[in-house]
């Protein structure tokens, strides 16, 4: 009985599996880069939200009573 030989460094199945993993990582990187570029445009929205919050904090709502109801 012959001793088992180690896989050659040019194992096509192993290389194919690794290439698929690398391709999957490239797809994930591309997806994340797209997400980052879409998030970069949100800074203006957060500034607007801050301005609205400050405006509401400074100006009392006329429809909210200042005194509680007893009853």
URJO-V534845 format. One record per backbone hydrogen bond with DSSP energy under -1.0 kcal/mol. CO is the residue of the C=O (numbers start at 1). NH is the residue of the N-H. If there is no record, write none. Layout:
CO/NH, CO/NH
This chain:
8/11, 11/15, 12/16, 13/17, 14/18, 15/19, 16/20, 17/21, 18/22, 19/23, 20/24, 21/25, 22/26, 23/27, 24/28, 25/29, 26/30, 27/31, 28/32, 29/33, 30/34, 31/35, 32/36, 33/37, 34/38, 35/39, 36/40, 39/42, 42/46, 43/47, 44/48, 45/49, 46/50, 47/51, 48/52, 49/53, 50/54, 51/55, 52/56, 53/57, 54/58, 55/59, 61/64
